[in-house]
């Protein structure tokens, strides 16, 4: 049986993937921490979340620089090239997810200043779903698992449905009591940020299908 010797390119691709795993773990922690703050009405994680965002930004720059070097020095073949280009896109999706988590901390700050508006059920559920989508989409990239990537794309519908439900419910609060407006809007914004996190995870999943099948699923209706 022929042994496969790891090339320098294989080694660099592995390093690249490990950095993306690290980024995904940080992004997931940020989602968890911001929602824990919201549920506990306590901004205990705010300094940590802001440190994590700095680390995400550092990793993003580091990955981009590594990709440029790999493209310039390794002349990757088609399948490796697709993986490297997908890594740069996944890199920017994860950085955007970190930005959205930072936005959520701003909305949490508004909410903890006042009494709670309502029991929180749908937003933590939405956050769990969005965080799992991030985890699964990056795992699908690491393993080339198409089915897992497809499950992420399907989960996006559930996240969107929850966002619509939250919006409808909170609009009734605003209509019933104008004093609820600021708090209701902050919760609506949190649900919108979570929906956008789901969208970024979906983009990653679509990239995985593109790499494994060489097929672009993002615009299925456009004629080729």
Backbone as CSV, one residue per row, in Angstrom:
resi,resn,N_x,N_y,N_z,CA_x,CA_y,CA_z,C_x,C_y,C_z
1,UNK,0.845,-1.190,0.000,0.000,0.000,0.000,0.886,1.247,0.000
2,UNK,0.576,2.147,-0.896,1.421,3.345,-1.019,1.108,4.309,0.126
3,UNK,2.157,4.760,0.794,1.959,5.723,1.889,1.821,7.120,1.291
4,UNK,0.882,7.897,1.844,0.754,9.272,1.358,1.624,10.161,2.237
5,UNK,2.660,10.754,1.637,3.524,11.659,2.404,2.883,13.041,2.398
6,UNK,2.799,13.624,3.598,2.181,14.944,3.691,3.103,15.968,3.021
7,UNK,2.562,16.690,2.056,3.355,17.724,1.394,3.325,18.988,2.245
8,UNK,4.163,19.954,1.861,4.165,21.244,2.551,2.779,21.897,2.425
9,UNK,2.155,21.744,1.239,0.821,22.321,1.024,-0.202,21.663,1.958
10,UNK,-0.132,20.326,2.103,-1.054,19.621,3.019,-0.904,20.183,4.439
11,UNK,0.345,20.376,4.833,0.637,20.858,6.193,0.041,22.267,6.369
12,UNK,0.233,23.116,5.357,-0.282,24.490,5.463,-1.808,24.516,5.440
13,UNK,-2.401,23.623,4.639,-3.876,23.535,4.622,-4.395,23.107,5.991
14,UNK,-3.665,22.170,6.621,-4.088,21.711,7.948,-3.999,22.860,8.961
15,UNK,-2.917,23.637,8.858,-2.760,24.805,9.760,-3.912,25.795,9.551
16,UNK,-4.236,26.003,8.279,-5.310,26.932,7.932,-6.634,26.468,8.548
17,UNK,-6.902,25.177,8.400,-8.154,24.612,8.935,-8.182,24.717,10.458
18,UNK,-7.022,24.475,11.103,-6.978,24.582,12.571,-7.272,26.001,13.044
19,UNK,-6.785,26.982,12.278,-7.076,28.382,12.641,-8.568,28.672,12.483
20,UNK,-9.185,28.101,11.451,-10.631,28.311,11.258,-11.426,27.632,12.384
21,UNK,-10.966,26.460,12.828,-11.638,25.779,13.956,-11.561,26.679,15.194
22,UNK,-10.382,27.272,15.394,-10.193,28.178,16.544,-11.145,29.383,16.435
23,UNK,-11.233,29.952,15.225,-12.136,31.095,15.008,-13.578,30.716,15.291
24,UNK,-13.986,29.542,14.801,-15.376,29.099,14.994,-15.666,28.919,16.485
25,UNK,-14.695,28.345,17.216,-14.889,28.130,18.661,-15.062,29.470,19.385
26,UNK,-14.269,30.465,18.973,-14.376,31.793,19.595,-15.741,32.408,19.264
27,UNK,-16.136,32.322,17.992,-17.417,32.908,17.571,-18.579,32.255,18.328
28,UNK,-18.513,30.930,18.491,-19.582,30.224,19.223,-19.616,30.654,20.685
29,UNK,-18.430,30.789,21.287,-18.363,31.226,22.696,-18.984,32.610,22.828
30,UNK,-18.702,33.489,21.858,-19.245,34.856,21.914,-20.778,34.842,21.860
31,UNK,-21.345,33.972,21.009,-22.814,33.879,20.919,-23.365,33.416,22.270
32,UNK,-22.757,32.348,22.824,-23.207,31.811,24.113,-23.141,32.852,25.220
33,UNK,-22.009,33.561,25.265,-21.799,34.520,26.353,-22.790,35.681,26.272
34,UNK,-23.043,36.186,25.052,-23.953,37.331,24.934,-25.374,36.933,25.334
35,UNK,-25.784,35.710,24.965,-27.152,35.284,25.292,-27.259,34.945,26.781
36,UNK,-26.165,34.425,27.360,-26.154,34.180,28.816,-26.323,35.506,29.553
37,UNK,-25.638,36.543,29.074,-25.788,37.878,29.679,-27.235,38.345,29.601
38,UNK,-27.851,38.124,28.447,-29.236,38.556,28.240,-30.174,37.835,29.205
39,UNK,-30.020,36.505,29.282,-30.916,35.698,30.124,-30.687,36.002,31.608
40,UNK,-29.403,36.154,31.994,-29.087,36.408,33.414,-29.172,37.883,33.794
41,UNK,-29.395,38.730,32.770,-29.461,40.181,32.994,-28.209,40.675,33.735
42,UNK,-27.060,40.281,33.195,-25.801,40.574,33.862,-24.724,40.646,32.780
43,UNK,-23.981,41.755,32.753,-23.004,41.945,31.671,-21.626,41.391,32.015
44,UNK,-21.618,40.238,32.731,-20.338,39.721,33.236,-19.336,39.382,32.131
45,UNK,-19.833,39.029,30.933,-18.910,38.580,29.878,-18.451,39.702,28.943
46,UNK,-18.998,40.912,29.118,-18.708,41.983,28.147,-17.211,42.179,27.865
47,UNK,-16.339,42.252,28.914,-14.911,42.463,28.619,-14.314,41.288,27.842
48,UNK,-14.767,40.071,28.202,-14.261,38.869,27.542,-14.662,38.852,26.063
49,UNK,-15.920,39.203,25.791,-16.422,39.191,24.412,-15.618,40.179,23.564
50,UNK,-15.288,41.312,24.161,-14.535,42.298,23.382,-13.094,41.823,23.128
51,UNK,-12.486,41.100,24.113,-11.152,40.494,23.898,-11.217,39.431,22.807
52,UNK,-12.294,38.651,22.831,-12.453,37.573,21.840,-12.586,38.163,20.430
53,UNK,-13.269,39.298,20.350,-13.401,39.913,19.027,-12.029,40.337,18.493
54,UNK,-11.195,40.874,19.383,-9.834,41.254,18.966,-9.057,40.035,18.456
55,UNK,-9.237,38.901,19.153,-8.535,37.683,18.719,-9.062,37.213,17.357
56,UNK,-10.379,37.296,17.170,-10.965,36.936,15.861,-10.367,37.790,14.751
57,UNK,-10.279,39.087,15.002,-9.728,39.993,13.989,-8.275,39.667,13.679
58,UNK,-7.505,39.331,14.730,-6.092,38.953,14.523,-5.991,37.693,13.665
59,UNK,-6.827,36.699,14.011,-6.816,35.441,13.253,-7.236,35.674,11.809
60,UNK,-8.205,36.566,11.614,-8.670,36.823,10.254,-7.520,37.351,9.385
61,UNK,-6.761,38.312,9.926,-5.634,38.899,9.190,-4.564,37.829,8.937
62,UNK,-4.304,37.040,9.966,-3.301,35.976,9.891,-3.661,34.972,8.780
63,UNK,-4.933,34.553,8.743,-5.388,33.587,7.730,-5.272,34.198,6.336
64,UNK,-5.710,35.436,6.182,-5.623,36.085,4.865,-4.180,36.144,4.365
65,UNK,-3.263,36.471,5.289,-1.845,36.552,4.893,-1.312,35.176,4.506
66,UNK,-1.709,34.157,5.276,-1.257,32.792,4.977,-1.774,32.345,3.599
67,UNK,-3.024,32.681,3.285,-3.616,32.299,2.002,-2.846,32.943,0.845
68,UNK,-2.544,34.220,0.978,-1.812,34.933,-0.082,-0.466,34.244,-0.329
69,UNK,0.218,33.901,0.763,1.516,33.226,0.650,1.356,31.857,-0.029
70,UNK,0.333,31.106,0.388,0.117,29.773,-0.201,-0.162,29.866,-1.696
71,UNK,-0.993,30.823,-2.076,-1.320,30.977,-3.499,-0.081,31.355,-4.296
72,UNK,0.771,32.171,-3.697,1.955,32.668,-4.412,3.054,31.612,-4.510
73,UNK,3.169,30.759,-3.486,4.352,29.884,-3.449,4.044,28.423,-3.766
74,UNK,2.801,27.987,-3.626,2.515,26.542,-3.735,1.877,26.119,-5.047
75,UNK,1.387,27.082,-5.857,0.639,26.748,-7.086,-0.336,25.574,-6.867
76,UNK,-1.342,25.762,-6.002,-2.230,24.630,-5.694,-3.048,24.176,-6.910
77,UNK,-3.325,22.868,-6.984,-4.180,22.343,-8.062,-5.647,22.641,-7.725
78,UNK,-6.543,22.343,-8.675,-7.947,22.786,-8.581,-8.631,22.499,-7.243
79,UNK,-8.560,21.233,-6.756,-9.321,20.919,-5.533,-8.742,21.655,-4.328
80,UNK,-7.397,21.728,-4.261,-6.772,22.476,-3.159,-7.078,23.967,-3.278
81,UNK,-7.079,24.430,-4.517,-7.360,25.854,-4.740,-8.763,26.195,-4.251
82,UNK,-9.731,25.321,-4.554,-11.113,25.563,-4.095,-11.166,25.606,-2.567
83,UNK,-10.437,24.687,-1.921,-10.428,24.649,-0.448,-9.798,25.918,0.131
84,UNK,-8.700,26.375,-0.498,-8.012,27.578,0.007,-8.905,28.808,-0.165
85,UNK,-9.549,28.924,-1.323,-10.424,30.081,-1.558,-11.636,30.037,-0.635
86,UNK,-12.176,28.834,-0.402,-13.299,28.706,0.539,-12.858,29.122,1.941
87,UNK,-11.631,28.765,2.312,-11.119,29.129,3.647,-11.124,30.644,3.831
88,UNK,-10.781,31.385,2.779,-10.765,32.850,2.923,-12.182,33.376,3.103
89,UNK,-13.146,32.760,2.410,-14.532,33.212,2.557,-15.067,32.849,3.939
90,UNK,-14.757,31.628,4.385,-15.217,31.184,5.711,-14.609,32.088,6.783
91,UNK,-13.356,32.448,6.581,-12.661,33.365,7.469,-13.458,34.663,7.641
92,UNK,-13.899,35.244,6.526,-14.621,36.520,6.651,-16.031,36.311,7.206
93,UNK,-16.660,35.150,6.914,-17.987,34.870,7.501,-17.869,34.798,9.035
94,UNK,-16.826,34.119,9.523,-16.662,33.966,10.976,-16.360,35.313,11.638
95,UNK,-15.604,36.150,10.946,-15.309,37.468,11.510,-16.590,38.298,11.613
96,UNK,-17.460,38.179,10.607,-18.749,38.895,10.640,-19.634,38.372,11.780
97,UNK,-19.573,37.077,12.029,-20.362,36.504,13.127,-19.906,37.124,14.448
98,UNK,-18.585,37.300,14.597,-18.051,37.967,15.796,-18.578,39.393,15.922
99,UNK,-18.646,40.109,14.803,-19.177,41.484,14.817,-20.629,41.494,15.277
100,UNK,-21.397,40.511,14.805,-22.822,40.452,15.175,-22.979,40.157,16.670
101,UNK,-22.096,39.308,17.213,-22.133,39.037,18.659,-21.843,40.319,19.441
102,UNK,-20.926,41.130,18.926,-20.624,42.426,19.563,-21.867,43.324,19.524
103,UNK,-22.575,43.328,18.397,-23.815,44.114,18.308,-24.815,43.667,19.370
104,UNK,-24.898,42.343,19.584,-25.845,41.821,20.583,-25.490,42.355,21.965
105,UNK,-24.191,42.437,22.285,-23.822,42.941,23.627,-24.307,44.372,23.818
106,UNK,-24.294,45.158,22.734,-24.817,46.533,22.826,-26.302,46.544,23.147
107,UNK,-27.065,45.632,22.514,-28.505,45.551,22.795,-28.765,45.029,24.206
108,UNK,-27.921,44.095,24.657,-28.066,43.568,26.026,-27.846,44.707,27.023
109,UNK,-26.865,45.563,26.733,-26.577,46.700,27.606,-27.836,47.561,27.780
110,UNK,-28.556,47.811,26.687,-29.800,48.591,26.746,-30.825,47.873,27.632
111,UNK,-30.924,46.546,27.467,-31.985,45.784,28.144,-31.767,45.650,29.646
112,UNK,-30.502,45.540,30.080,-30.295,45.312,31.522,-30.502,46.585,32.349
113,UNK,-30.619,47.719,31.666,-30.864,48.972,32.404,-32.311,49.054,32.912
114,UNK,-33.213,48.256,32.341,-34.638,48.362,32.672,-35.204,47.014,33.101
115,UNK,-36.411,47.015,33.696,-37.009,45.727,34.087,-37.245,44.860,32.840
116,UNK,-37.253,43.521,33.028,-37.453,42.649,31.867,-38.822,42.874,31.229
117,UNK,-38.858,42.798,29.913,-40.107,43.036,29.183,-40.971,41.784,29.172
118,UNK,-40.339,40.619,29.005,-41.085,39.367,28.874,-40.137,38.198,29.161
119,UNK,-40.691,37.024,29.458,-39.809,35.852,29.599,-39.165,35.536,28.241
120,UNK,-37.901,35.172,28.272,-37.193,34.924,27.003,-37.214,33.433,26.681
121,UNK,-37.897,33.075,25.616,-37.980,31.666,25.215,-37.404,31.491,23.808
122,UNK,-37.940,32.279,22.867,-37.557,32.096,21.461,-36.135,32.564,21.167
123,UNK,-35.684,33.637,21.825,-34.336,34.152,21.515,-33.259,33.152,21.944
124,UNK,-33.310,32.594,23.169,-32.292,31.569,23.501,-32.367,30.360,22.564
125,UNK,-33.579,29.994,22.142,-33.720,28.856,21.217,-33.075,29.188,19.869
126,UNK,-33.330,30.404,19.430,-32.756,30.874,18.177,-31.218,30.903,18.262
127,UNK,-30.708,31.344,19.412,-29.250,31.420,19.609,-28.628,30.023,19.580
128,UNK,-29.302,29.044,20.229,-28.803,27.660,20.215,-28.724,27.130,18.788
129,UNK,-29.779,27.395,18.032,-29.818,26.940,16.632,-28.705,27.587,15.816
130,UNK,-28.559,28.910,15.966,-27.553,29.646,15.182,-26.147,29.169,15.542
131,UNK,-25.909,28.952,16.849,-24.585,28.497,17.282,-24.288,27.106,16.719
132,UNK,-25.297,26.228,16.736,-25.119,24.878,16.190,-24.863,24.940,14.677
133,UNK,-25.520,25.880,14.002,-25.289,26.043,12.558,-23.836,26.435,12.277
134,UNK,-23.297,27.324,13.120,-21.897,27.736,12.956,-20.995,26.514,13.142
135,UNK,-21.244,25.771,14.221,-20.433,24.591,14.527,-20.515,23.565,13.388
136,UNK,-21.736,23.259,12.965,-21.921,22.230,11.930,-21.347,22.649,10.580
137,UNK,-21.479,23.938,10.246,-20.984,24.369,8.931,-19.454,24.254,8.868
138,UNK,-18.785,24.623,9.968,-17.315,24.530,9.981,-16.885,23.060,10.047
139,UNK,-17.636,22.252,10.819,-17.339,20.813,10.876,-17.503,20.191,9.478
140,UNK,-18.540,20.625,8.748,-18.768,20.110,7.393,-17.599,20.475,6.479
141,UNK,-17.034,21.659,6.683,-15.880,22.080,5.885,-14.662,21.190,6.193
142,UNK,-14.467,20.917,7.486,-13.295,20.121,7.886,-13.383,18.699,7.334
143,UNK,-14.592,18.150,7.287,-14.747,16.726,6.953,-15.263,16.515,5.533
144,UNK,-15.625,17.611,4.849,-16.208,17.477,3.509,-17.563,16.801,3.554
145,UNK,-18.282,16.981,4.666,-19.576,16.300,4.856,-20.711,17.118,4.239
146,UNK,-21.122,16.674,3.048,-22.192,17.355,2.319,-23.531,17.343,3.017
147,UNK,-23.859,16.189,3.636,-25.171,16.061,4.292,-25.273,17.018,5.472
148,UNK,-24.164,17.140,6.207,-24.144,18.074,7.341,-24.304,19.504,6.827
149,UNK,-23.630,19.818,5.722,-23.755,21.163,5.125,-25.211,21.424,4.728
150,UNK,-25.866,20.408,4.156,-27.274,20.588,3.754,-28.185,20.789,4.956
151,UNK,-27.870,20.098,6.067,-28.713,20.249,7.270,-28.625,21.678,7.816
152,UNK,-27.466,22.320,7.639,-27.297,23.720,8.070,-28.203,24.621,7.226
153,UNK,-28.217,24.377,5.916,-29.031,25.194,5.008,-30.520,25.048,5.372
154,UNK,-30.932,23.832,5.747,-32.332,23.602,6.139,-32.657,24.280,7.474
155,UNK,-31.693,24.254,8.405,-31.922,24.858,9.730,-32.168,26.364,9.620
156,UNK,-31.651,26.974,8.546,-31.801,28.413,8.376,-33.275,28.813,8.312
157,UNK,-34.117,27.951,7.730,-35.556,28.256,7.645,-36.174,28.373,9.035
158,UNK,-35.714,27.506,9.940,-36.255,27.518,11.301,-35.843,28.807,12.031
159,UNK,-34.593,29.222,11.817,-34.104,30.468,12.424,-34.921,31.655,11.893
160,UNK,-35.147,31.685,10.576,-35.933,32.776,9.971,-37.355,32.803,10.537
161,UNK,-37.951,31.617,10.701,-39.329,31.535,11.215,-39.396,32.068,12.647
162,UNK,-38.395,31.738,13.453,-38.357,32.242,14.834,-38.224,33.754,14.853
163,UNK,-37.395,34.287,13.955,-37.226,35.746,13.905,-38.560,36.428,13.584
164,UNK,-39.301,35.870,12.629,-40.606,36.447,12.261,-41.585,36.391,13.427
165,UNK,-41.555,35.264,14.142,-42.442,35.085,15.297,-42.122,36.117,16.387
166,UNK,-40.824,36.301,16.655,-40.373,37.261,17.673,-40.806,38.675,17.275
167,UNK,-40.634,38.999,16.001,-41.002,40.336,15.515,-42.498,40.586,15.729
168,UNK,-43.326,39.617,15.319,-44.793,39.794,15.471,-45.172,39.982,16.927
169,UNK,-44.595,39.139,17.787,-44.951,39.203,19.208,-44.538,40.545,19.816
170,UNK,-43.331,41.004,19.487,-42.834,42.236,20.105,-43.547,43.471,19.570
171,UNK,-44.013,43.418,18.336,-44.794,44.554,17.818,-46.087,44.713,18.602
172,UNK,-46.679,43.592,19.055,-47.903,43.708,19.864,-47.594,44.360,21.212
173,UNK,-46.396,44.096,21.766,-46.000,44.755,23.020,-45.891,46.265,22.813
174,UNK,-45.276,46.665,21.687,-45.093,48.094,21.408,-46.453,48.785,21.245
175,UNK,-47.375,48.113,20.550,-48.695,48.720,20.332,-49.484,48.825,21.641
176,UNK,-49.282,47.845,22.520,-50.015,47.852,23.791,-49.449,48.888,24.765
177,UNK,-48.154,49.139,24.682,-47.526,50.039,25.659,-46.300,50.716,25.031
178,UNK,-46.460,51.982,24.650,-45.337,52.698,24.014,-44.070,52.721,24.874
179,UNK,-44.214,52.572,26.198,-43.016,52.578,27.058,-42.162,51.320,26.850
180,UNK,-42.768,50.313,26.220,-42.028,49.062,25.960,-41.159,49.163,24.702
181,UNK,-41.300,50.288,23.980,-40.686,50.375,22.640,-39.184,50.102,22.632
182,UNK,-38.437,50.778,23.502,-36.974,50.652,23.445,-36.533,49.210,23.722
183,UNK,-37.160,48.601,24.753,-36.793,47.220,25.094,-37.210,46.245,23.987
184,UNK,-38.397,46.462,23.443,-38.868,45.572,22.367,-37.955,45.683,21.152
185,UNK,-37.553,46.915,20.818,-36.663,47.100,19.663,-35.312,46.422,19.891
186,UNK,-34.802,46.502,21.116,-33.510,45.855,21.416,-33.621,44.342,21.215
187,UNK,-34.760,43.759,21.633,-34.954,42.313,21.449,-35.133,41.963,19.968
188,UNK,-35.841,42.826,19.237,-36.016,42.608,17.790,-34.638,42.633,17.103
189,UNK,-33.794,43.585,17.510,-32.450,43.674,16.910,-31.617,42.435,17.228
190,UNK,-31.719,41.942,18.468,-30.977,40.717,18.830,-31.419,39.565,17.925
191,UNK,-32.749,39.459,17.705,-33.230,38.365,16.847,-32.730,38.553,15.419
192,UNK,-32.622,39.799,14.990,-32.110,40.062,13.632,-30.617,39.703,13.535
193,UNK,-29.850,40.032,14.579,-28.424,39.677,14.568,-28.259,38.149,14.538
194,UNK,-29.098,37.441,15.306,-29.017,35.972,15.316,-29.386,35.407,13.948
195,UNK,-30.369,36.027,13.311,-30.751,35.575,11.974,-29.576,35.764,11.000
196,UNK,-28.876,36.893,11.130,-27.723,37.145,10.253,-26.589,36.139,10.536
197,UNK,-26.425,35.754,11.808,-25.424,34.730,12.138,-25.778,33.431,11.396
198,UNK,-27.077,33.086,11.422,-27.537,31.900,10.679,-27.246,32.017,9.190
199,UNK,-27.412,33.227,8.647,-27.126,33.447,7.216,-25.646,33.215,6.907
200,UNK,-24.763,33.695,7.797,-23.325,33.511,7.572,-22.949,32.028,7.656
201,UNK,-23.570,31.303,8.608,-23.319,29.854,8.704,-23.808,29.152,7.433
202,UNK,-24.945,29.610,6.903,-25.482,29.043,5.662,-24.525,29.286,4.496
203,UNK,-23.939,30.482,4.446,-22.947,30.776,3.401,-21.773,29.791,3.467
204,UNK,-21.335,29.497,4.701,-20.225,28.546,4.876,-20.648,27.174,4.344
205,UNK,-21.871,26.745,4.698,-22.369,25.432,4.254,-22.444,25.370,2.726
206,UNK,-22.867,26.476,2.114,-22.953,26.510,0.642,-21.558,26.415,0.020
207,UNK,-20.569,27.034,0.676,-19.189,26.934,0.195,-18.692,25.489,0.263
208,UNK,-19.104,24.768,1.320,-18.682,23.366,1.474,-19.204,22.538,0.298
209,UNK,-20.465,22.749,-0.061,-21.045,22.003,-1.183,-20.322,22.371,-2.480
210,UNK,-19.953,23.630,-2.586,-19.216,24.086,-3.773,-17.857,23.376,-3.879
211,UNK,-17.161,23.257,-2.741,-15.831,22.615,-2.780,-15.963,21.137,-3.100
212,UNK,-16.917,20.467,-2.410,-16.967,19.017,-2.546,-17.548,18.608,-3.900
213,UNK,-18.452,19.423,-4.436,-19.085,19.033,-5.692,-18.701,19.918,-6.862
214,UNK,-17.964,21.011,-6.562,-17.640,21.957,-7.627,-18.900,22.590,-8.184
215,UNK,-19.939,22.659,-7.319,-21.238,23.140,-7.791,-21.672,24.293,-6.892
216,UNK,-22.135,25.374,-7.504,-22.542,26.544,-6.740,-24.030,26.446,-6.441
217,UNK,-24.388,26.325,-5.145,-25.819,26.191,-4.796,-26.424,27.524,-4.379
218,UNK,-25.642,28.594,-4.473,-26.163,29.854,-3.937,-27.230,30.474,-4.824
219,UNK,-27.123,30.263,-6.143,-28.102,30.871,-7.047,-28.659,29.803,-7.978
220,UNK,-29.416,28.868,-7.414,-29.843,27.732,-8.236,-30.727,28.110,-9.401
221,UNK,-31.390,29.280,-9.312,-32.363,29.609,-10.360,-31.742,30.354,-11.549
222,UNK,-30.490,30.791,-11.385,-29.919,31.573,-12.487,-29.419,30.632,-13.564
223,UNK,-29.720,30.936,-14.827,-29.254,30.035,-15.890,-27.736,30.082,-15.977
224,UNK,-27.142,28.957,-16.268,-25.676,28.891,-16.397,-25.281,29.229,-17.832
